[in-house]
Amino acid sequence: MMESIVQQAKNICDSSITKNNITDMNTLYSQMNTHILLKDAPLMRPICKMIKRIFDIIVATLFLVLIFPWTYIIIACCIKICMPGPIIFKQKRTGRNGKVFVCYKFRTMDAHNHADEYVDPQMNKYSLGNFLRVTSLDELPQFWNVFKGDMSIIGPRPHMLVHDKEYMSEIATYSLRYAVKPGITGWAQVNGLRGERDIKRVKMRVDYDLWYIQHWSLGLDIKIMLRTIGVMIKK
């Protein structure tokens, strides 16, 4: 077993050196951890990836055809009335294997504010933007990201790029989350860890994300999706 792990680490190191160019040590550390710690995880198997992708396409297609058109019209009208400006907010996020993609959301802040991310929960408590964030309705355009293949219905939530750098420097296992596609919702979120920025709470979120990757099943994805819908209805 130990010889196998050593050989795998050596192979990764060898593949990271080409023409005297050495991969950044953080990236190399991430590659080694992902390969060794998650190599037996269900989502590392091609058949499981295929099953999850089929599930994503079916759910995303049904949502985009049956639900998104009328919810888009309603939310778009509300945004135009309450917060004049673009309806959709676009921002770069980190995806599977560190690939950066453009993530879509309904805009929840004034057009001149480009963060559209974290806001003090006491600010604009009764605003449209706060309502969209609290109910997670601002995430609905991400079903298009799922359809395109950038994201999954269920998976670790993607963070802003600047936050990725911060968390990666503080949490050794943080980058392991990107062994799979990020999700619209996840195991951490249905367990009460949503929108945290405190490092200790983010670490807990990472632990939940890694547990999900290591214990994935189609049944677990369906369970998380139903629990997410339940939470949205209660709010």
N, C-alpha and C positions, 0 to 999 in steps of 0.2 A: 504493500500500500504506500509506504513512505517513498520507495523508489519510483513509483508511478507519479506521485505528486512532484517529486524533484525533477523528473523528466519533463512533466508538463510545464513546470516553471521555466526550465531550460529552453524548451521549444518556443515559449512566448518571448523570452528574452532574445533568442536568436532571430525571431521574426521581426523584432522591433529595431534591429540594427541593419541599416542598409546604406552603403556608401558613406560610412562614418557618421551618419545621422542617427542619433539616439532619441527614442521617444521620451517625452517629458516623463519624469519619474512618477508623478501622480497618475498619469495615464497608464504607465506600465504596472504600477501597484494595483490599479483598478482592474486591468486585464487579468492579472494573476489571481486576484481575489475572486473575480467573477468566474473564471474558468475552474478554479479549485473548489470554492465554497458552494457554487450553484450548479456545478456540472451535472448533478443528479436530480435537479429540480424538474418537475413536470414540464414547465414551459421552455426548457432547454431541448425538449424532444420535438422533432419535426411534426409528428402526428398531432401532438397537443397544440402546437402553434397553428396548425391547419384548422383544427376544430374550433379554436378560439377565434380565428379570423372569419370562419364561416358564420359563427354566432354574431360577431361584430357586424358583418355585412347585412345579415338578415334584420337585426334589430335597428341598425342605422337606416336601412332602406325603408322599413316600415314607418319609422319615426319621421324621416324626411318627406315621405309621401303623404302620410295620414295626419300627422300632428303639427309638424313645423310650419307649413304654409299659413294656417290661421293664427297660430301663436306668434309668428313673425309679424303679421299685420297688426295685431293688437299691441304687442310690445313696441314695435317700430313707431306706431302712432303716439304712444305714451311718451317715448323718448323724444320725438320731434316736438311735442307740446311742452314737456317739462325741461328738457335739456337740448335745445337746438344744436344741431351738429350731426356728425356721422352716426349712423345706427350701429354699425359693427366696429368693434375695437380689435385691432390686430397687434400681436406682439410675438417676438421670437421666444421660443421655449426650447428646452433640451429634450430630445426624444430618445428612442432606443439606440444604444451604442454611442450615445453622445451626439447624435445627428441633430442639428438645429432645424426647427421647422416653424412655420407661422401659425400661431394659435388664434382662433377666433372666439370672440365673446360679444355679447351685447354691451354697448358702452354704458357704464354706470356712474361716470363722473362728467364734469363739465368738459367741453371740447378742448379747452386750453390745458387741461390736466392730462399729461401723457402717462401717468403711472397706472391709473385704473386698476390698482391692485389692492394694497392694504390701506385701510382707513380706520381711524379710531371708531369703534362701535358706537361711541356716544355722539359722534359728529353726524349731522343730517339723519338723525334716527328715524324720522318719518318721511324721508325722501324716497323718490322712485328708485334711485340708484341703490339705496340701502335695502329696499324691498327685494330688488332683483338679486342682490348678493345673498341676503339671508335665505331666500327661497331657492337659491342656486339656479334660478331661471336665466341668469346671465350666461350660464355655461351651455345653453342649448345649441348655439351655433357650432359647438365642438363635435356634434354628430357628423358634420361635414368633414372634420378632421379624421373622424373614425372611418367614414366611407372612403376617404382618400388613402387611408393606411398610415397616417401619421400617429394616430392614437388608437386606443382600444376603449370599449365601453367601460371596462373595469381595469384598474391598474394604479400604480403610484401617481399622484397628482404632479403635473409638471410645474416647476417654479420659474420665476424670472431668472434670467441668466446671471445677474449680479448676485442674487441670493444663492444660486448654485455654487458660485465660487466661494462665498462665505461659509456655507454649510459643509462643503467638501473639505475646507481647511480645518473645520472643527470636529467633524464626524468621520471617522475612518471608513465606515461602511457605507457612507452616503451614496457614492457612485454606483454601488451594486444595484440600486433601484433601476438604473438604466440598462439592465440586462433584458428588460422587457419594455414594451411600449407604455407610455404614460396613459392614464385613464381619465375619463370624465368624472368618475367617482372611484372610491377604493375602500379597502378593508379598514384603513386608518380612519377614513372619514365617517363611516357608519359606526365606528367605535368612539366617536366624539372628538377626534383629533383633526379639526378642520381649520385651516387658515392660521395655524400657529406660527410664530416667529421666534419665540423664546427657544434657545438652543436645546434645553432639556426636553421641551415638548416636541421639537423637531426630531430629536433623537428617538423619542417614543414612536413618532410617526414612521421613521425609517425602520424601526424594529417591526412594526405592523406590516409595512410594505414588504420586507424580506420574508416575513412569515407567510404572507400571501403568495409570493413567488415560489416558495418551497412547498406549499401545500395546495397549489392551484388545482381546481377541478371545474368542470362546466357547472356542476351543481353549486359550487361556491360562488361563481360569477352570478348565477341566477339569484342566489340568496342575497348577495350584496346589492344587486339591482333592485330587488323588491324592497329591501330595507331602506334603500335610498329614496324610493318613491314614497314609502311610508313616512319618512322623515320630512320630505317636502310637503306632503299633505298636512301633516301636523302643524307645520310652520304657517 
